Amino acid sequence: MIILYTRIRDLREDADLSQKEIAKILNCSQQVYSNYELGQRDIPTAILIKLAKFYNVSADYILGLSDSK
């Protein structure tokens, strides 16, 4: 599952967004989003879907099930 946390961080950094900015988009706090990236909190399905749509990648890519975005 480590790839999941690395991918959401890399996608955020590639988009030149701060944790605070992406947290605002996801309607959560920066601390909650930070916990997602650190693997300290499970990512809810609804958040996973929002991330996939926002970054225009598949949920399988975020989850590490595919290397194809």
LUMKOLSE-412274 format. One record per residue: residue in one letter; chain; y, x, z of N, C-alpha, C, O in turn. Coordinates in steps of 0.02 Angstrom, whole numbers, padded with zeros to 5 digits, always signed. Layout:
{residuo = A; cadena = A; nY = Y; nX = X; nZ = Z; caY = Y; caX = X; caZ = Z; cY = Y; cX = X; cZ = Z; oY = Y; oX = X; oZ = Z}
...
% end
This chain:
{residuo = M; cadena = A; nY = -00060; nX = +00041; nZ = +00000; caY = +00000; caX = +00000; caZ = +00000; cY = +00063; cX = +00043; cZ = +00000; oY = +00118; oX = +00016; oZ = -00010}
{residuo = I; cadena = A; nY = +00057; nX = +00108; nZ = +00011; caY = +00116; caX = +00151; caZ = +00012; cY = +00154; cX = +00147; cZ = -00054; oY = +00215; oX = +00152; oZ = -00054}
{residuo = I; cadena = A; nY = +00119; nX = +00139; nZ = -00109; caY = +00153; caX = +00136; caZ = -00174; cY = +00202; cX = +00077; cZ = -00177; oY = +00254; oX = +00082; oZ = -00209}
{residuo = L; cadena = A; nY = +00186; nX = +00022; nZ = -00144; caY = +00230; caX = -00036; caZ = -00142; cY = +00298; cX = -00017; cZ = -00113; oY = +00350; oX = -00033; oZ = -00142}
{residuo = Y; cadena = A; nY = +00298; nX = +00017; nZ = -00057; caY = +00360; caX = +00036; caZ = -00024; cY = +00399; cX = +00087; cZ = -00065; oY = +00461; oX = +00084; oZ = -00069}
{residuo = T; cadena = A; nY = +00364; nX = +00133; nZ = -00095; caY = +00396; caX = +00184; caZ = -00137; cY = +00427; cX = +00151; cZ = -00198; oY = +00482; oX = +00168; oZ = -00218}
{residuo = R; cadena = A; nY = +00392; nX = +00103; nZ = -00227; caY = +00418; caX = +00071; caZ = -00288; cY = +00480; cX = +00029; cZ = -00274; oY = +00527; oX = +00031; oZ = -00314}
{residuo = I; cadena = A; nY = +00482; nX = -00007; nZ = -00219; caY = +00543; caX = -00047; caZ = -00207; cY = +00602; cX = -00002; cZ = -00192; oY = +00659; oX = -00018; oZ = -00209}
{residuo = R; cadena = A; nY = +00589; nX = +00055; nZ = -00159; caY = +00644; caX = +00102; caZ = -00147; cY = +00667; cX = +00134; cZ = -00213; oY = +00727; oX = +00138; oZ = -00226}
{residuo = D; cadena = A; nY = +00619; nX = +00155; nZ = -00255; caY = +00636; caX = +00186; caZ = -00318; cY = +00673; cX = +00138; cZ = -00364; oY = +00721; oX = +00157; oZ = -00398}
{residuo = L; cadena = A; nY = +00651; nX = +00076; nZ = -00367; caY = +00685; caX = +00026; caZ = -00408; cY = +00757; cX = +00015; cZ = -00384; oY = +00803; oX = +00010; oZ = -00425}
{residuo = R; cadena = A; nY = +00766; nX = +00013; nZ = -00319; caY = +00833; caX = +00004; caZ = -00291; cY = +00877; cX = +00064; cZ = -00307; oY = +00935; oX = +00056; oZ = -00328}
{residuo = E; cadena = A; nY = +00850; nX = +00123; nZ = -00298; caY = +00889; caX = +00184; caZ = -00312; cY = +00905; cX = +00191; cZ = -00386; oY = +00960; oX = +00211; oZ = -00404}
{residuo = D; cadena = A; nY = +00857; nX = +00173; nZ = -00429; caY = +00869; caX = +00176; caZ = -00501; cY = +00924; cX = +00128; cZ = -00522; oY = +00959; oX = +00140; oZ = -00571}
{residuo = A; cadena = A; nY = +00932; nX = +00074; nZ = -00485; caY = +00985; caX = +00025; caZ = -00500; cY = +01051; cX = +00043; cZ = -00464; oY = +01099; oX = +00006; oZ = -00468}
{residuo = D; cadena = A; nY = +01051; nX = +00100; nZ = -00430; caY = +01110; caX = +00124; caZ = -00394; cY = +01136; cX = +00072; cZ = -00343; oY = +01196; oX = +00059; oZ = -00338}
{residuo = L; cadena = A; nY = +01088; nX = +00043; nZ = -00307; caY = +01105; caX = -00006; caZ = -00256; cY = +01090; cX = +00022; cZ = -00187; oY = +01043; oX = +00060; oZ = -00178}
{residuo = S; cadena = A; nY = +01131; nX = +00003; nZ = -00138; caY = +01117; caX = +00021; caZ = -00069; cY = +01069; cX = -00030; cZ = -00040; oY = +01059; oX = -00084; oZ = -00068}
{residuo = Q; cadena = A; nY = +01040; nX = -00014; nZ = +00017; caY = +00998; caX = -00063; caZ = +00051; cY = +01039; cX = -00125; cZ = +00069; oY = +01014; oX = -00181; oZ = +00065}
{residuo = K; cadena = A; nY = +01100; nX = -00114; nZ = +00089; caY = +01143; caX = -00171; caZ = +00107; cY = +01155; cX = -00217; cZ = +00048; oY = +01154; oX = -00278; oZ = +00056}
{residuo = E; cadena = A; nY = +01165; nX = -00188; nZ = -00011; caY = +01178; caX = -00229; caZ = -00071; cY = +01117; cX = -00270; cZ = -00091; oY = +01123; oX = -00329; oZ = -00106}
{residuo = I; cadena = A; nY = +01058; nX = -00239; nZ = -00091; caY = +00997; caX = -00276; caZ = -00111; cY = +00979; cX = -00327; cZ = -00057; oY = +00954; oX = -00381; oZ = -00072}
{residuo = A; cadena = A; nY = +00993; nX = -00311; nZ = +00006; caY = +00980; caX = -00359; caZ = +00060; cY = +01022; cX = -00421; cZ = +00051; oY = +00999; oX = -00477; oZ = +00062}
{residuo = K; cadena = A; nY = +01085; nX = -00412; nZ = +00030; caY = +01129; caX = -00469; caZ = +00018; cY = +01102; cX = -00513; cZ = -00038; oY = +01103; oX = -00574; oZ = -00034}
{residuo = I; cadena = A; nY = +01076; nX = -00481; nZ = -00091; caY = +01047; caX = -00518; caZ = -00147; cY = +00986; cX = -00558; cZ = -00125; oY = +00974; oX = -00613; oZ = -00149}
{residuo = L; cadena = A; nY = +00948; nX = -00528; nZ = -00079; caY = +00886; caX = -00561; caZ = -00055; cY = +00899; cX = -00608; cZ = +00004; oY = +00852; oX = -00639; oZ = +00029}
{residuo = N; cadena = A; nY = +00960; nX = -00613; nZ = +00026; caY = +00978; caX = -00654; caZ = +00084; cY = +00941; cX = -00634; cZ = +00148; oY = +00914; oX = -00676; oZ = +00184}
{residuo = C; cadena = A; nY = +00941; nX = -00569; nZ = +00160; caY = +00912; caX = -00543; caZ = +00223; cY = +00959; cX = -00489; cZ = +00248; oY = +01006; oX = -00469; oZ = +00214}
{residuo = S; cadena = A; nY = +00946; nX = -00464; nZ = +00308; caY = +00988; caX = -00410; caZ = +00335; cY = +00967; cX = -00343; cZ = +00306; oY = +00912; oX = -00335; oZ = +00280}
{residuo = Q; cadena = A; nY = +01011; nX = -00295; nZ = +00312; caY = +00995; caX = -00227; caZ = +00289; cY = +00937; cX = -00200; cZ = +00330; oY = +00894; oX = -00164; oZ = +00302}
{residuo = Q; cadena = A; nY = +00934; nX = -00215; nZ = +00394; caY = +00879; caX = -00190; caZ = +00436; cY = +00812; cX = -00218; cZ = +00414; oY = +00762; oX = -00182; oZ = +00412}
{residuo = V; cadena = A; nY = +00809; nX = -00282; nZ = +00398; caY = +00747; caX = -00313; caZ = +00374; cY = +00726; cX = -00279; cZ = +00309; oY = +00667; oX = -00261; oZ = +00300}
{residuo = Y; cadena = A; nY = +00773; nX = -00270; nZ = +00263; caY = +00756; caX = -00238; caZ = +00199; cY = +00733; cX = -00166; cZ = +00210; oY = +00685; oX = -00144; oZ = +00179}
{residuo = S; cadena = A; nY = +00766; nX = -00130; nZ = +00255; caY = +00745; caX = -00062; caZ = +00271; cY = +00673; cX = -00062; cZ = +00296; oY = +00633; oX = -00018; oZ = +00279}
{residuo = N; cadena = A; nY = +00656; nX = -00111; nZ = +00337; caY = +00587; caX = -00116; caZ = +00362; cY = +00537; cX = -00128; cZ = +00305; oY = +00481; oX = -00103; oZ = +00309}
{residuo = Y; cadena = A; nY = +00557; nX = -00164; nZ = +00253; caY = +00514; caX = -00173; caZ = +00195; cY = +00500; cX = -00105; cZ = +00162; oY = +00443; oX = -00088; oZ = +00147}
{residuo = E; cadena = A; nY = +00554; nX = -00067; nZ = +00151; caY = +00546; caX = -00002; caZ = +00118; cY = +00506; cX = +00048; cZ = +00159; oY = +00471; oX = +00090; oZ = +00132}
{residuo = L; cadena = A; nY = +00510; nX = +00042; nZ = +00224; caY = +00475; caX = +00088; caZ = +00269; cY = +00403; cX = +00065; cZ = +00283; oY = +00364; oX = +00101; oZ = +00314}
{residuo = G; cadena = A; nY = +00386; nX = +00006; nZ = +00259; caY = +00319; caX = -00020; caZ = +00271; cY = +00309; cX = -00045; cZ = +00342; oY = +00253; oX = -00052; oZ = +00366}
{residuo = Q; cadena = A; nY = +00364; nX = -00059; nZ = +00377; caY = +00360; caX = -00082; caZ = +00446; cY = +00358; cX = -00158; cZ = +00450; oY = +00349; oX = -00187; oZ = +00504}
{residuo = R; cadena = A; nY = +00367; nX = -00190; nZ = +00393; caY = +00366; caX = -00263; caZ = +00391; cY = +00335; cX = -00284; cZ = +00324; oY = +00352; oX = -00257; oZ = +00272}
{residuo = D; cadena = A; nY = +00291; nX = -00333; nZ = +00326; caY = +00261; caX = -00359; caZ = +00265; cY = +00314; cX = -00395; cZ = +00223; oY = +00358; oX = -00429; oZ = +00250}
{residuo = I; cadena = A; nY = +00309; nX = -00386; nZ = +00158; caY = +00357; caX = -00417; caZ = +00112; cY = +00331; cX = -00487; cZ = +00096; oY = +00276; oX = -00494; oZ = +00068}
{residuo = P; cadena = A; nY = +00369; nX = -00539; nZ = +00113; caY = +00348; caX = -00607; caZ = +00097; cY = +00342; cX = -00617; cZ = +00021; oY = +00378; oX = -00585; oZ = -00018}
{residuo = T; cadena = A; nY = +00298; nX = -00661; nZ = +00001; caY = +00288; caX = -00674; caZ = -00070; cY = +00353; cX = -00694; cZ = -00105; oY = +00366; oX = -00672; oZ = -00161}
{residuo = A; cadena = A; nY = +00393; nX = -00735; nZ = -00073; caY = +00456; caX = -00757; caZ = -00104; cY = +00502; cX = -00698; cZ = -00117; oY = +00537; oX = -00696; oZ = -00168}
{residuo = I; cadena = A; nY = +00503; nX = -00649; nZ = -00072; caY = +00545; caX = -00589; caZ = -00081; cY = +00517; cX = -00546; cZ = -00137; oY = +00554; oX = -00520; oZ = -00177}
{residuo = L; cadena = A; nY = +00451; nX = -00539; nZ = -00139; caY = +00419; caX = -00502; caZ = -00193; cY = +00437; cX = -00531; cZ = -00261; oY = +00452; oX = -00494; oZ = -00308}
{residuo = I; cadena = A; nY = +00435; nX = -00596; nZ = -00266; caY = +00452; caX = -00630; caZ = -00329; cY = +00526; cX = -00618; cZ = -00346; oY = +00542; oX = -00604; oZ = -00404}
{residuo = K; cadena = A; nY = +00570; nX = -00623; nZ = -00297; caY = +00641; caX = -00611; caZ = -00309; cY = +00653; cX = -00539; cZ = -00334; oY = +00692; oX = -00527; oZ = -00380}
{residuo = L; cadena = A; nY = +00618; nX = -00491; nZ = -00302; caY = +00626; caX = -00421; caZ = -00323; cY = +00601; cX = -00411; cZ = -00394; oY = +00635; oX = -00377; oZ = -00434}
{residuo = A; cadena = A; nY = +00544; nX = -00440; nZ = -00411; caY = +00517; caX = -00432; caZ = -00478; cY = +00565; cX = -00462; cZ = -00530; oY = +00577; oX = -00432; oZ = -00582}
{residuo = K; cadena = A; nY = +00592; nX = -00520; nZ = -00516; caY = +00639; caX = -00551; caZ = -00562; cY = +00704; cX = -00512; cZ = -00567; oY = +00730; oX = -00501; oZ = -00621}
{residuo = F; cadena = A; nY = +00729; nX = -00490; nZ = -00510; caY = +00792; caX = -00453; caZ = -00509; cY = +00787; cX = -00388; cZ = -00549; oY = +00831; oX = -00372; oZ = -00588}
{residuo = Y; cadena = A; nY = +00732; nX = -00351; nZ = -00539; caY = +00724; caX = -00287; caZ = -00573; cY = +00691; cX = -00294; cZ = -00642; oY = +00683; oX = -00245; oZ = -00678}
{residuo = N; cadena = A; nY = +00672; nX = -00355; nZ = -00659; caY = +00639; caX = -00369; caZ = -00723; cY = +00575; cX = -00328; cZ = -00732; oY = +00564; oX = -00297; oZ = -00784}
{residuo = V; cadena = A; nY = +00535; nX = -00328; nZ = -00680; caY = +00469; caX = -00295; caZ = -00681; cY = +00417; cX = -00346; cZ = -00657; oY = +00434; oX = -00398; oZ = -00629}
{residuo = S; cadena = A; nY = +00354; nX = -00330; nZ = -00667; caY = +00302; caX = -00375; caZ = -00643; cY = +00289; cX = -00364; cZ = -00569; oY = +00300; oX = -00309; oZ = -00543}
{residuo = A; cadena = A; nY = +00265; nX = -00415; nZ = -00536; caY = +00245; caX = -00408; caZ = -00466; cY = +00187; cX = -00359; cZ = -00461; oY = +00182; oX = -00322; oZ = -00412}
{residuo = D; cadena = A; nY = +00144; nX = -00357; nZ = -00512; caY = +00089; caX = -00309; caZ = -00512; cY = +00115; cX = -00237; cZ = -00511; oY = +00085; oX = -00194; oZ = -00479}
{residuo = Y; cadena = A; nY = +00170; nX = -00225; nZ = -00546; caY = +00200; caX = -00158; caZ = -00546; cY = +00223; cX = -00141; cZ = -00475; oY = +00208; oX = -00087; oZ = -00449}
{residuo = I; cadena = A; nY = +00259; nX = -00186; nZ = -00444; caY = +00284; caX = -00173; caZ = -00376; cY = +00226; cX = -00162; cZ = -00328; oY = +00229; oX = -00118; oZ = -00284}
{residuo = L; cadena = A; nY = +00174; nX = -00201; nZ = -00335; caY = +00116; caX = -00195; caZ = -00290; cY = +00072; cX = -00135; cZ = -00305; oY = +00027; oX = -00119; oZ = -00266}
{residuo = G; cadena = A; nY = +00085; nX = -00100; nZ = -00361; caY = +00045; caX = -00042; caZ = -00377; cY = -00019; cX = -00058; cZ = -00413; oY = -00063; oX = -00016; oZ = -00419}
{residuo = L; cadena = A; nY = -00026; nX = -00120; nZ = -00438; caY = -00086; caX = -00140; caZ = -00474; cY = -00082; cX = -00121; cZ = -00547; oY = -00132; oX = -00121; oZ = -00583}
{residuo = S; cadena = A; nY = -00021; nX = -00104; nZ = -00570; caY = -00010; caX = -00085; caZ = -00639; cY = +00045; cX = -00032; cZ = -00641; oY = +00091; oX = -00032; oZ = -00600}
{residuo = D; cadena = A; nY = +00040; nX = +00013; nZ = -00689; caY = +00093; caX = +00063; caZ = -00698; cY = +00142; cX = +00040; cZ = -00752; oY = +00191; oX = +00074; oZ = -00766}
{residuo = S; cadena = A; nY = +00128; nX = -00017; nZ = -00782; caY = +00171; caX = -00045; caZ = -00833; cY = +00221; cX = -00093; cZ = -00801; oY = +00202; oX = -00142; oZ = -00768}
{residuo = K; cadena = A; nY = +00285; nX = -00079; nZ = -00811; caY = +00336; caX = -00121; caZ = -00781; cY = +00336; cX = -00190; cZ = -00812; oY = +00376; oX = -00233; oZ = -00793}
% end
